[in-house]
Amino acid sequence: MIVPLLIEANFGAWQGLTHSEIDAQYPGARQAREADKWHYVIPGGESYALVDARARCWLASRRHAAVTIAVTHEMLSRTMQGAYAGLTQTDTLGCSHRQDRIYWLHDGQIAELLC
């Protein structure tokens, strides 16, 4: 089942572009995003703050199963981990999201499991 709150972050006008293409079409935008990665909204897309709001909403939603498995992409995974563990924005941005791992959120802890 696809859950709209868990969809990949929207990169708007940057979707599908290389860094070089972004730099050519939006001079200085990547640097502006790096300067305030949490709040910078990609043109037509989302910021980490907006994705964090989705993650928090999903975490607060009622689920009917004892165990829920959610498959996400990097931005949503980081914000979900941060929201779950009560991390600061800086610590949330530093959360891991390796492609060969499962992140198990349980009892207020986050465990990283090797696949």
PDB file as gemmi writes it, atoms N, CA and C in Angstrom:
CRYST1    1.000    1.000    1.000  90.00  90.00  90.00 P 1                      
ATOM      1  N   MET A   1       0.840  -1.162   0.000  1.00  0.00           N  
ATOM      2  CA  MET A   1       0.000   0.000   0.000  1.00  0.00           C  
ATOM      3  C   MET A   1       0.899   1.243   0.000  1.00  0.00           C  
ATOM      4  N   ILE A   2       0.581   2.203  -0.849  1.00  0.00           N  
ATOM      5  CA  ILE A   2       1.314   3.465  -0.885  1.00  0.00           C  
ATOM      6  C   ILE A   2       0.604   4.448   0.027  1.00  0.00           C  
ATOM      7  N   VAL A   3       1.352   5.008   0.961  1.00  0.00           N  
ATOM      8  CA  VAL A   3       0.814   5.971   1.916  1.00  0.00           C  
ATOM      9  C   VAL A   3       1.335   7.349   1.518  1.00  0.00           C  
ATOM     10  N   PRO A   4       0.467   8.295   1.167  1.00  0.00           N  
ATOM     11  CA  PRO A   4       0.922   9.609   0.714  1.00  0.00           C  
ATOM     12  C   PRO A   4       1.892  10.309   1.664  1.00  0.00           C  
ATOM     13  N   LEU A   5       1.730  10.115   2.969  1.00  0.00           N  
ATOM     14  CA  LEU A   5       2.644  10.756   3.916  1.00  0.00           C  
ATOM     15  C   LEU A   5       4.072  10.223   3.798  1.00  0.00           C  
ATOM     16  N   LEU A   6       4.240   9.037   3.207  1.00  0.00           N  
ATOM     17  CA  LEU A   6       5.557   8.414   3.119  1.00  0.00           C  
ATOM     18  C   LEU A   6       6.190   8.503   1.728  1.00  0.00           C  
ATOM     19  N   ILE A   7       5.573   9.249   0.825  1.00  0.00           N  
ATOM     20  CA  ILE A   7       6.156   9.337  -0.520  1.00  0.00           C  
ATOM     21  C   ILE A   7       7.480  10.087  -0.478  1.00  0.00           C  
ATOM     22  N   GLU A   8       8.288   9.843  -1.480  1.00  0.00           N  
ATOM     23  CA  GLU A   8       9.588  10.474  -1.593  1.00  0.00           C  
ATOM     24  C   GLU A   8       9.454  11.993  -1.560  1.00  0.00           C  
ATOM     25  N   ALA A   9      10.459  12.652  -0.998  1.00  0.00           N  
ATOM     26  CA  ALA A   9      10.468  14.114  -0.953  1.00  0.00           C  
ATOM     27  C   ALA A   9      10.350  14.681  -2.362  1.00  0.00           C  
ATOM     28  N   ASN A  10       9.612  15.765  -2.475  1.00  0.00           N  
ATOM     29  CA  ASN A  10       9.388  16.410  -3.761  1.00  0.00           C  
ATOM     30  C   ASN A  10      10.542  17.382  -4.046  1.00  0.00           C  
ATOM     31  N   PHE A  11      11.302  17.099  -5.093  1.00  0.00           N  
ATOM     32  CA  PHE A  11      12.411  17.965  -5.476  1.00  0.00           C  
ATOM     33  C   PHE A  11      12.006  18.987  -6.536  1.00  0.00           C  
ATOM     34  N   GLY A  12      10.709  19.096  -6.786  1.00  0.00           N  
ATOM     35  CA  GLY A  12      10.167  20.140  -7.636  1.00  0.00           C  
ATOM     36  C   GLY A  12      10.950  20.364  -8.918  1.00  0.00           C  
ATOM     37  N   ALA A  13      11.342  21.608  -9.145  1.00  0.00           N  
ATOM     38  CA  ALA A  13      12.044  22.001 -10.365  1.00  0.00           C  
ATOM     39  C   ALA A  13      13.398  21.311 -10.507  1.00  0.00           C  
ATOM     40  N   TRP A  14      13.941  20.786  -9.425  1.00  0.00           N  
ATOM     41  CA  TRP A  14      15.242  20.119  -9.468  1.00  0.00           C  
ATOM     42  C   TRP A  14      15.124  18.637  -9.818  1.00  0.00           C  
ATOM     43  N   GLN A  15      13.919  18.097  -9.800  1.00  0.00           N  
ATOM     44  CA  GLN A  15      13.730  16.664 -10.028  1.00  0.00           C  
ATOM     45  C   GLN A  15      14.392  16.217 -11.334  1.00  0.00           C  
ATOM     46  N   GLY A  16      15.253  15.241 -11.239  1.00  0.00           N  
ATOM     47  CA  GLY A  16      15.904  14.660 -12.412  1.00  0.00           C  
ATOM     48  C   GLY A  16      17.095  15.431 -12.932  1.00  0.00           C  
ATOM     49  N   LEU A  17      17.420  16.569 -12.321  1.00  0.00           N  
ATOM     50  CA  LEU A  17      18.556  17.370 -12.781  1.00  0.00           C  
ATOM     51  C   LEU A  17      19.840  16.962 -12.063  1.00  0.00           C  
ATOM     52  N   THR A  18      20.957  17.075 -12.762  1.00  0.00           N  
ATOM     53  CA  THR A  18      22.262  16.870 -12.132  1.00  0.00           C  
ATOM     54  C   THR A  18      22.634  18.142 -11.369  1.00  0.00           C  
ATOM     55  N   HIS A  19      23.650  18.049 -10.527  1.00  0.00           N  
ATOM     56  CA  HIS A  19      24.116  19.244  -9.817  1.00  0.00           C  
ATOM     57  C   HIS A  19      24.521  20.336 -10.797  1.00  0.00           C  
ATOM     58  N   SER A  20      25.183  19.969 -11.868  1.00  0.00           N  
ATOM     59  CA  SER A  20      25.604  20.953 -12.878  1.00  0.00           C  
ATOM     60  C   SER A  20      24.403  21.639 -13.509  1.00  0.00           C  
ATOM     61  N   GLU A  21      23.367  20.874 -13.796  1.00  0.00           N  
ATOM     62  CA  GLU A  21      22.165  21.449 -14.391  1.00  0.00           C  
ATOM     63  C   GLU A  21      21.448  22.377 -13.412  1.00  0.00           C  
ATOM     64  N   ILE A  22      21.388  21.985 -12.142  1.00  0.00           N  
ATOM     65  CA  ILE A  22      20.783  22.852 -11.117  1.00  0.00           C  
ATOM     66  C   ILE A  22      21.565  24.149 -11.024  1.00  0.00           C  
ATOM     67  N   ASP A  23      22.894  24.055 -10.983  1.00  0.00           N  
ATOM     68  CA  ASP A  23      23.735  25.247 -10.873  1.00  0.00           C  
ATOM     69  C   ASP A  23      23.554  26.174 -12.063  1.00  0.00           C  
ATOM     70  N   ALA A  24      23.388  25.625 -13.255  1.00  0.00           N  
ATOM     71  CA  ALA A  24      23.212  26.437 -14.456  1.00  0.00           C  
ATOM     72  C   ALA A  24      21.834  27.112 -14.472  1.00  0.00           C  
ATOM     73  N   GLN A  25      20.811  26.388 -14.058  1.00  0.00           N  
ATOM     74  CA  GLN A  25      19.448  26.915 -14.124  1.00  0.00           C  
ATOM     75  C   GLN A  25      19.050  27.735 -12.900  1.00  0.00           C  
ATOM     76  N   TYR A  26      19.674  27.434 -11.761  1.00  0.00           N  
ATOM     77  CA  TYR A  26      19.342  28.092 -10.491  1.00  0.00           C  
ATOM     78  C   TYR A  26      20.630  28.489  -9.773  1.00  0.00           C  
ATOM     79  N   PRO A  27      21.363  29.474 -10.331  1.00  0.00           N  
ATOM     80  CA  PRO A  27      22.658  29.850  -9.756  1.00  0.00           C  
ATOM     81  C   PRO A  27      22.547  30.189  -8.261  1.00  0.00           C  
ATOM     82  N   GLY A  28      23.418  29.580  -7.469  1.00  0.00           N  
ATOM     83  CA  GLY A  28      23.481  29.838  -6.034  1.00  0.00           C  
ATOM     84  C   GLY A  28      22.453  29.090  -5.204  1.00  0.00           C  
ATOM     85  N   ALA A  29      21.515  28.398  -5.848  1.00  0.00           N  
ATOM     86  CA  ALA A  29      20.441  27.732  -5.101  1.00  0.00           C  
ATOM     87  C   ALA A  29      20.952  26.575  -4.245  1.00  0.00           C  
ATOM     88  N   ARG A  30      21.850  25.770  -4.794  1.00  0.00           N  
ATOM     89  CA  ARG A  30      22.354  24.643  -3.987  1.00  0.00           C  
ATOM     90  C   ARG A  30      23.123  25.157  -2.785  1.00  0.00           C  
ATOM     91  N   GLN A  31      23.868  26.242  -2.944  1.00  0.00           N  
ATOM     92  CA  GLN A  31      24.607  26.819  -1.818  1.00  0.00           C  
ATOM     93  C   GLN A  31      23.632  27.375  -0.774  1.00  0.00           C  
ATOM     94  N   ALA A  32      22.551  28.003  -1.246  1.00  0.00           N  
ATOM     95  CA  ALA A  32      21.539  28.515  -0.317  1.00  0.00           C  
ATOM     96  C   ALA A  32      20.897  27.371   0.458  1.00  0.00           C  
ATOM     97  N   ARG A  33      20.651  26.271  -0.212  1.00  0.00           N  
ATOM     98  CA  ARG A  33      20.068  25.109   0.465  1.00  0.00           C  
ATOM     99  C   ARG A  33      21.041  24.556   1.505  1.00  0.00           C  
ATOM    100  N   GLU A  34      22.305  24.461   1.157  1.00  0.00           N  
ATOM    101  CA  GLU A  34      23.296  23.954   2.115  1.00  0.00           C  
ATOM    102  C   GLU A  34      23.415  24.866   3.334  1.00  0.00           C  
ATOM    103  N   ALA A  35      23.221  26.169   3.135  1.00  0.00           N  
ATOM    104  CA  ALA A  35      23.319  27.124   4.239  1.00  0.00           C  
ATOM    105  C   ALA A  35      22.165  26.972   5.234  1.00  0.00           C  
ATOM    106  N   ASP A  36      21.013  26.512   4.771  1.00  0.00           N  
ATOM    107  CA  ASP A  36      19.865  26.290   5.647  1.00  0.00           C  
ATOM    108  C   ASP A  36      19.049  25.122   5.106  1.00  0.00           C  
ATOM    109  N   LYS A  37      19.650  23.954   5.166  1.00  0.00           N  
ATOM    110  CA  LYS A  37      19.057  22.757   4.563  1.00  0.00           C  
ATOM    111  C   LYS A  37      17.690  22.429   5.151  1.00  0.00           C  
ATOM    112  N   TRP A  38      17.457  22.749   6.416  1.00  0.00           N  
ATOM    113  CA  TRP A  38      16.200  22.414   7.063  1.00  0.00           C  
ATOM    114  C   TRP A  38      15.034  23.219   6.484  1.00  0.00           C  
ATOM    115  N   HIS A  39      15.243  24.503   6.255  1.00  0.00           N  
ATOM    116  CA  HIS A  39      14.154  25.386   5.849  1.00  0.00           C  
ATOM    117  C   HIS A  39      14.104  25.699   4.357  1.00  0.00           C  
ATOM    118  N   TYR A  40      15.183  25.449   3.628  1.00  0.00           N  
ATOM    119  CA  TYR A  40      15.208  25.813   2.213  1.00  0.00           C  
ATOM    120  C   TYR A  40      14.194  24.973   1.435  1.00  0.00           C  
ATOM    121  N   VAL A  41      13.263  25.654   0.772  1.00  0.00           N  
ATOM    122  CA  VAL A  41      12.257  24.969  -0.038  1.00  0.00           C  
ATOM    123  C   VAL A  41      12.724  24.996  -1.488  1.00  0.00           C  
ATOM    124  N   ILE A  42      12.942  23.833  -2.039  1.00  0.00           N  
ATOM    125  CA  ILE A  42      13.325  23.714  -3.445  1.00  0.00           C  
ATOM    126  C   ILE A  42      12.163  24.264  -4.275  1.00  0.00           C  
ATOM    127  N   PRO A  43      12.437  25.070  -5.307  1.00  0.00           N  
ATOM    128  CA  PRO A  43      11.344  25.636  -6.103  1.00  0.00           C  
ATOM    129  C   PRO A  43      10.361  24.556  -6.570  1.00  0.00           C  
ATOM    130  N   GLY A  44       9.107  24.717  -6.151  1.00  0.00           N  
ATOM    131  CA  GLY A  44       8.079  23.746  -6.512  1.00  0.00           C  
ATOM    132  C   GLY A  44       8.167  22.448  -5.734  1.00  0.00           C  
ATOM    133  N   GLY A  45       9.043  22.387  -4.735  1.00  0.00           N  
ATOM    134  CA  GLY A  45       9.257  21.152  -3.993  1.00  0.00           C  
ATOM    135  C   GLY A  45       9.122  21.334  -2.499  1.00  0.00           C  
ATOM    136  N   GLU A  46       9.929  20.591  -1.759  1.00  0.00           N  
ATOM    137  CA  GLU A  46       9.827  20.573  -0.301  1.00  0.00           C  
ATOM    138  C   GLU A  46      11.162  20.867   0.363  1.00  0.00           C  
ATOM    139  N   SER A  47      11.075  21.252   1.607  1.00  0.00           N  
ATOM    140  CA  SER A  47      12.236  21.394   2.485  1.00  0.00           C  
ATOM    141  C   SER A  47      12.245  20.212   3.451  1.00  0.00           C  
ATOM    142  N   TYR A  48      13.330  20.088   4.209  1.00  0.00           N  
ATOM    143  CA  TYR A  48      13.351  19.082   5.267  1.00  0.00           C  
ATOM    144  C   TYR A  48      12.237  19.361   6.277  1.00  0.00           C  
ATOM    145  N   ALA A  49      11.956  20.636   6.562  1.00  0.00           N  
ATOM    146  CA  ALA A  49      10.909  20.976   7.530  1.00  0.00           C  
ATOM    147  C   ALA A  49       9.549  20.456   7.065  1.00  0.00           C  
ATOM    148  N   LEU A  50       9.261  20.588   5.783  1.00  0.00           N  
ATOM    149  CA  LEU A  50       7.980  20.091   5.261  1.00  0.00           C  
ATOM    150  C   LEU A  50       7.917  18.565   5.296  1.00  0.00           C  
ATOM    151  N   VAL A  51       9.022  17.916   4.967  1.00  0.00           N  
ATOM    152  CA  VAL A  51       9.064  16.451   5.015  1.00  0.00           C  
ATOM    153  C   VAL A  51       8.959  15.982   6.467  1.00  0.00           C  
ATOM    154  N   ASP A  52       9.598  16.714   7.377  1.00  0.00           N  
ATOM    155  CA  ASP A  52       9.512  16.397   8.801  1.00  0.00           C  
ATOM    156  C   ASP A  52       8.055  16.443   9.272  1.00  0.00           C  
ATOM    157  N   ALA A  53       7.297  17.416   8.810  1.00  0.00           N  
ATOM    158  CA  ALA A  53       5.880  17.513   9.196  1.00  0.00           C  
ATOM    159  C   ALA A  53       5.110  16.273   8.742  1.00  0.00           C  
ATOM    160  N   ARG A  54       5.423  15.791   7.536  1.00  0.00           N  
ATOM    161  CA  ARG A  54       4.771  14.555   7.057  1.00  0.00           C  
ATOM    162  C   ARG A  54       5.162  13.366   7.916  1.00  0.00           C  
ATOM    163  N   ALA A  55       6.453  13.274   8.249  1.00  0.00           N  
ATOM    164  CA  ALA A  55       6.938  12.154   9.069  1.00  0.00           C  
ATOM    165  C   ALA A  55       6.256  12.158  10.432  1.00  0.00           C  
ATOM    166  N   ARG A  56       6.156  13.328  11.040  1.00  0.00           N  
ATOM    167  CA  ARG A  56       5.509  13.439  12.353  1.00  0.00           C  
ATOM    168  C   ARG A  56       4.027  13.054  12.277  1.00  0.00           C  
ATOM    169  N   CYS A  57       3.385  13.468  11.221  1.00  0.00           N  
ATOM    170  CA  CYS A  57       1.976  13.123  11.037  1.00  0.00           C  
ATOM    171  C   CYS A  57       1.813  11.613  10.899  1.00  0.00           C  
ATOM    172  N   TRP A  58       2.687  10.983  10.124  1.00  0.00           N  
ATOM    173  CA  TRP A  58       2.604   9.534   9.955  1.00  0.00           C  
ATOM    174  C   TRP A  58       2.881   8.819  11.275  1.00  0.00           C  
ATOM    175  N   LEU A  59       3.913   9.266  11.997  1.00  0.00           N  
ATOM    176  CA  LEU A  59       4.238   8.625  13.268  1.00  0.00           C  
ATOM    177  C   LEU A  59       3.085   8.742  14.268  1.00  0.00           C  
ATOM    178  N   ALA A  60       2.358   9.843  14.211  1.00  0.00           N  
ATOM    179  CA  ALA A  60       1.246  10.060  15.139  1.00  0.00           C  
ATOM    180  C   ALA A  60      -0.037   9.340  14.715  1.00  0.00           C  
ATOM    181  N   SER A  61      -0.071   8.852  13.479  1.00  0.00           N  
ATOM    182  CA  SER A  61      -1.283   8.206  12.986  1.00  0.00           C  
ATOM    183  C   SER A  61      -1.482   6.833  13.624  1.00  0.00           C  
ATOM    184  N   ARG A  62      -2.715   6.440  13.686  1.00  0.00           N  
ATOM    185  CA  ARG A  62      -3.062   5.140  14.274  1.00  0.00           C  
ATOM    186  C   ARG A  62      -2.859   4.035  13.242  1.00  0.00           C  
ATOM    187  N   ARG A  63      -2.224   2.976  13.684  1.00  0.00           N  
ATOM    188  CA  ARG A  63      -2.045   1.804  12.829  1.00  0.00           C  
ATOM    189  C   ARG A  63      -2.713   0.615  13.501  1.00  0.00           C  
ATOM    190  N   HIS A  64      -3.205  -0.292  12.692  1.00  0.00           N  
ATOM    191  CA  HIS A  64      -3.972  -1.419  13.225  1.00  0.00           C  
ATOM    192  C   HIS A  64      -3.133  -2.675  13.426  1.00  0.00           C  
ATOM    193  N   ALA A  65      -1.891  -2.662  12.968  1.00  0.00           N  
ATOM    194  CA  ALA A  65      -1.016  -3.835  13.113  1.00  0.00           C  
ATOM    195  C   ALA A  65      -0.019  -3.599  14.245  1.00  0.00           C  
ATOM    196  N   ALA A  66       0.384  -4.664  14.880  1.00  0.00           N  
ATOM    197  CA  ALA A  66       1.378  -4.559  15.958  1.00  0.00           C  
ATOM    198  C   ALA A  66       2.739  -4.133  15.417  1.00  0.00           C  
ATOM    199  N   VAL A  67       3.034  -4.513  14.183  1.00  0.00           N  
ATOM    200  CA  VAL A  67       4.310  -4.180  13.547  1.00  0.00           C  
ATOM    201  C   VAL A  67       3.999  -3.520  12.209  1.00  0.00           C  
ATOM    202  N   THR A  68       4.672  -2.420  11.945  1.00  0.00           N  
ATOM    203  CA  THR A  68       4.508  -1.720  10.678  1.00  0.00           C  
ATOM    204  C   THR A  68       5.863  -1.626  10.000  1.00  0.00           C  
ATOM    205  N   ILE A  69       5.912  -1.944   8.738  1.00  0.00           N  
ATOM    206  CA  ILE A  69       7.139  -1.802   7.956  1.00  0.00           C  
ATOM    207  C   ILE A  69       6.893  -0.684   6.952  1.00  0.00           C  
ATOM    208  N   ALA A  70       7.768   0.317   6.995  1.00  0.00           N  
ATOM    209  CA  ALA A  70       7.656   1.452   6.075  1.00  0.00           C  
ATOM    210  C   ALA A  70       8.939   1.519   5.250  1.00  0.00           C  
ATOM    211  N   VAL A  71       8.790   1.598   3.951  1.00  0.00           N  
ATOM    212  CA  VAL A  71       9.937   1.723   3.052  1.00  0.00           C  
ATOM    213  C   VAL A  71       9.961   3.171   2.583  1.00  0.00           C  
ATOM    214  N   THR A  72      11.076   3.854   2.859  1.00  0.00           N  
ATOM    215  CA  THR A  72      11.159   5.276   2.561  1.00  0.00           C  
ATOM    216  C   THR A  72      12.485   5.614   1.876  1.00  0.00           C  
ATOM    217  N   HIS A  73      12.560   6.858   1.457  1.00  0.00           N  
ATOM    218  CA  HIS A  73      13.791   7.393   0.897  1.00  0.00           C  
ATOM    219  C   HIS A  73      14.514   8.211   1.969  1.00  0.00           C  
ATOM    220  N   GLU A  74      15.669   8.734   1.608  1.00  0.00           N  
ATOM    221  CA  GLU A  74      16.584   9.358   2.569  1.00  0.00           C  
ATOM    222  C   GLU A  74      15.973  10.479   3.408  1.00  0.00           C  
ATOM    223  N   MET A  75      15.393  11.508   2.775  1.00  0.00           N  
ATOM    224  CA  MET A  75      14.883  12.639   3.558  1.00  0.00           C  
ATOM    225  C   MET A  75      13.806  12.202   4.544  1.00  0.00           C  
ATOM    226  N   LEU A  76      12.902  11.373   4.086  1.00  0.00           N  
ATOM    227  CA  LEU A  76      11.827  10.924   4.971  1.00  0.00           C  
ATOM    228  C   LEU A  76      12.376  10.020   6.073  1.00  0.00           C  
ATOM    229  N   SER A  77      13.325   9.168   5.743  1.00  0.00           N  
ATOM    230  CA  SER A  77      13.927   8.295   6.750  1.00  0.00           C  
ATOM    231  C   SER A  77      14.599   9.118   7.845  1.00  0.00           C  
ATOM    232  N   ARG A  78      15.375  10.107   7.446  1.00  0.00           N  
ATOM    233  CA  ARG A  78      16.054  10.950   8.439  1.00  0.00           C  
ATOM    234  C   ARG A  78      15.056  11.683   9.319  1.00  0.00           C  
ATOM    235  N   THR A  79      14.054  12.311   8.705  1.00  0.00           N  
ATOM    236  CA  THR A  79      13.100  13.077   9.500  1.00  0.00           C  
ATOM    237  C   THR A  79      12.259  12.162  10.392  1.00  0.00           C  
ATOM    238  N   MET A  80      11.949  10.967   9.911  1.00  0.00           N  
ATOM    239  CA  MET A  80      11.200  10.033  10.738  1.00  0.00           C  
ATOM    240  C   MET A  80      12.030   9.607  11.954  1.00  0.00           C  
ATOM    241  N   GLN A  81      13.298   9.308  11.724  1.00  0.00           N  
ATOM    242  CA  GLN A  81      14.175   8.941  12.836  1.00  0.00           C  
ATOM    243  C   GLN A  81      14.281  10.086  13.844  1.00  0.00           C  
ATOM    244  N   GLY A  82      14.477  11.297  13.317  1.00  0.00           N  
ATOM    245  CA  GLY A  82      14.619  12.463  14.193  1.00  0.00           C  
ATOM    246  C   GLY A  82      13.371  12.738  14.998  1.00  0.00           C  
ATOM    247  N   ALA A  83      12.213  12.669  14.338  1.00  0.00           N  
ATOM    248  CA  ALA A  83      10.949  12.907  15.032  1.00  0.00           C  
ATOM    249  C   ALA A  83      10.706  11.833  16.082  1.00  0.00           C  
ATOM    250  N   TYR A  84      10.986  10.594  15.735  1.00  0.00           N  
ATOM    251  CA  TYR A  84      10.761   9.474  16.654  1.00  0.00           C  
ATOM    252  C   TYR A  84      11.623   9.601  17.905  1.00  0.00           C  
ATOM    253  N   ALA A  85      12.884   9.987  17.709  1.00  0.00           N  
ATOM    254  CA  ALA A  85      13.830  10.045  18.826  1.00  0.00           C  
ATOM    255  C   ALA A  85      13.904  11.418  19.483  1.00  0.00           C  
ATOM    256  N   GLY A  86      13.137  12.390  18.990  1.00  0.00           N  
ATOM    257  CA  GLY A  86      13.157  13.722  19.583  1.00  0.00           C  
ATOM    258  C   GLY A  86      14.472  14.459  19.355  1.00  0.00           C  
ATOM    259  N   LEU A  87      15.067  14.244  18.189  1.00  0.00           N  
ATOM    260  CA  LEU A  87      16.361  14.857  17.888  1.00  0.00           C  
ATOM    261  C   LEU A  87      16.215  16.311  17.440  1.00  0.00           C  
ATOM    262  N   THR A  88      17.299  17.062  17.567  1.00  0.00           N  
ATOM    263  CA  THR A  88      17.336  18.424  17.049  1.00  0.00           C  
ATOM    264  C   THR A  88      17.381  18.367  15.523  1.00  0.00           C  
ATOM    265  N   GLN A  89      17.150  19.498  14.882  1.00  0.00           N  
ATOM    266  CA  GLN A  89      17.233  19.563  13.427  1.00  0.00           C  
ATOM    267  C   GLN A  89      18.626  19.153  12.951  1.00  0.00           C  
ATOM    268  N   THR A  90      19.657  19.638  13.606  1.00  0.00           N  
ATOM    269  CA  THR A  90      21.035  19.306  13.220  1.00  0.00           C  
ATOM    270  C   THR A  90      21.299  17.816  13.350  1.00  0.00           C  
ATOM    271  N   ASP A  91      20.867  17.226  14.457  1.00  0.00           N  
ATOM    272  CA  ASP A  91      21.077  15.795  14.653  1.00  0.00           C  
ATOM    273  C   ASP A  91      20.242  14.968  13.668  1.00  0.00           C  
ATOM    274  N   THR A  92      19.057  15.458  13.345  1.00  0.00           N  
ATOM    275  CA  THR A  92      18.215  14.769  12.366  1.00  0.00           C  
ATOM    276  C   THR A  92      18.896  14.742  11.007  1.00  0.00           C  
ATOM    277  N   LEU A  93      19.457  15.880  10.591  1.00  0.00           N  
ATOM    278  CA  LEU A  93      20.157  15.936   9.309  1.00  0.00           C  
ATOM    279  C   LEU A  93      21.353  14.990   9.284  1.00  0.00           C  
ATOM    280  N   GLY A  94      21.905  14.690  10.447  1.00  0.00           N  
ATOM    281  CA  GLY A  94      23.046  13.786  10.540  1.00  0.00           C  
ATOM    282  C   GLY A  94      22.674  12.320  10.653  1.00  0.00           C  
ATOM    283  N   CYS A  95      21.371  12.028  10.692  1.00  0.00           N  
ATOM    284  CA  CYS A  95      20.949  10.629  10.796  1.00  0.00           C  
ATOM    285  C   CYS A  95      21.408   9.853   9.563  1.00  0.00           C  
ATOM    286  N   SER A  96      21.675   8.602   9.790  1.00  0.00           N  
ATOM    287  CA  SER A  96      22.102   7.714   8.722  1.00  0.00           C  
ATOM    288  C   SER A  96      20.911   7.245   7.899  1.00  0.00           C  
ATOM    289  N   HIS A  97      21.173   7.003   6.652  1.00  0.00           N  
ATOM    290  CA  HIS A  97      20.187   6.336   5.795  1.00  0.00           C  
ATOM    291  C   HIS A  97      20.951   5.555   4.731  1.00  0.00           C  
ATOM    292  N   ARG A  98      21.616   4.523   5.179  1.00  0.00           N  
ATOM    293  CA  ARG A  98      22.344   3.668   4.238  1.00  0.00           C  
ATOM    294  C   ARG A  98      21.354   2.774   3.522  1.00  0.00           C  
ATOM    295  N   GLN A  99      21.645   2.490   2.271  1.00  0.00           N  
ATOM    296  CA  GLN A  99      20.725   1.716   1.435  1.00  0.00           C  
ATOM    297  C   GLN A  99      20.678   0.230   1.792  1.00  0.00           C  
ATOM    298  N   ASP A 100      21.670  -0.248   2.517  1.00  0.00           N  
ATOM    299  CA  ASP A 100      21.708  -1.670   2.864  1.00  0.00           C  
ATOM    300  C   ASP A 100      21.362  -1.903   4.336  1.00  0.00           C  
ATOM    301  N   ARG A 101      20.514  -1.034   4.879  1.00  0.00           N  
ATOM    302  CA  ARG A 101      20.161  -1.129   6.290  1.00  0.00           C  
ATOM    303  C   ARG A 101      18.648  -1.067   6.478  1.00  0.00           C  
ATOM    304  N   ILE A 102      18.241  -1.594   7.600  1.00  0.00           N  
ATOM    305  CA  ILE A 102      16.878  -1.440   8.082  1.00  0.00           C  
ATOM    306  C   ILE A 102      16.994  -0.648   9.380  1.00  0.00           C  
ATOM    307  N   TYR A 103      16.161   0.355   9.519  1.00  0.00           N  
ATOM    308  CA  TYR A 103      16.152   1.160  10.739  1.00  0.00           C  
ATOM    309  C   TYR A 103      14.913   0.777  11.531  1.00  0.00           C  
ATOM    310  N   TRP A 104      15.141   0.185  12.691  1.00  0.00           N  
ATOM    311  CA  TRP A 104      14.079  -0.326  13.529  1.00  0.00           C  
ATOM    312  C   TRP A 104      13.807   0.680  14.639  1.00  0.00           C  
ATOM    313  N   LEU A 105      12.638   1.277  14.614  1.00  0.00           N  
ATOM    314  CA  LEU A 105      12.224   2.246  15.618  1.00  0.00           C  
ATOM    315  C   LEU A 105      11.360   1.506  16.634  1.00  0.00           C  
ATOM    316  N   HIS A 106      11.857   1.401  17.850  1.00  0.00           N  
ATOM    317  CA  HIS A 106      11.132   0.663  18.879  1.00  0.00           C  
ATOM    318  C   HIS A 106      11.532   1.156  20.256  1.00  0.00           C  
ATOM    319  N   ASP A 107      10.567   1.220  21.153  1.00  0.00           N  
ATOM    320  CA  ASP A 107      10.805   1.602  22.552  1.00  0.00           C  
ATOM    321  C   ASP A 107      11.625   2.881  22.689  1.00  0.00           C  
ATOM    322  N   GLY A 108      11.381   3.859  21.816  1.00  0.00           N  
ATOM    323  CA  GLY A 108      12.098   5.126  21.874  1.00  0.00           C  
ATOM    324  C   GLY A 108      13.521   5.080  21.372  1.00  0.00           C  
ATOM    325  N   GLN A 109      13.936   3.957  20.828  1.00  0.00           N  
ATOM    326  CA  GLN A 109      15.304   3.772  20.310  1.00  0.00           C  
ATOM    327  C   GLN A 109      15.271   3.519  18.815  1.00  0.00           C  
ATOM    328  N   ILE A 110      16.421   3.749  18.183  1.00  0.00           N  
ATOM    329  CA  ILE A 110      16.572   3.449  16.761  1.00  0.00           C  
ATOM    330  C   ILE A 110      17.727   2.471  16.619  1.00  0.00           C  
ATOM    331  N   ALA A 111      17.444   1.304  16.090  1.00  0.00           N  
ATOM    332  CA  ALA A 111      18.485   0.297  15.859  1.00  0.00           C  
ATOM    333  C   ALA A 111      18.738   0.201  14.364  1.00  0.00           C  
ATOM    334  N   GLU A 112      19.994   0.132  13.999  1.00  0.00           N  
ATOM    335  CA  GLU A 112      20.393  -0.012  12.595  1.00  0.00           C  
ATOM    336  C   GLU A 112      20.749  -1.462  12.355  1.00  0.00           C  
ATOM    337  N   LEU A 113      20.009  -2.121  11.490  1.00  0.00           N  
ATOM    338  CA  LEU A 113      20.205  -3.537  11.217  1.00  0.00           C  
ATOM    339  C   LEU A 113      20.779  -3.731   9.822  1.00  0.00           C  
ATOM    340  N   LEU A 114      21.809  -4.535   9.720  1.00  0.00           N  
ATOM    341  CA  LEU A 114      22.416  -4.854   8.417  1.00  0.00           C  
ATOM    342  C   LEU A 114      21.522  -5.817   7.659  1.00  0.00           C  
ATOM    343  N   CYS A 115      21.262  -5.530   6.406  1.00  0.00           N  
ATOM    344  CA  CYS A 115      20.432  -6.420   5.579  1.00  0.00           C  
ATOM    345  C   CYS A 115      21.247  -7.605   5.098  1.00  0.00           C  
TER     346      CYS A 115                                                      
END                                                                             
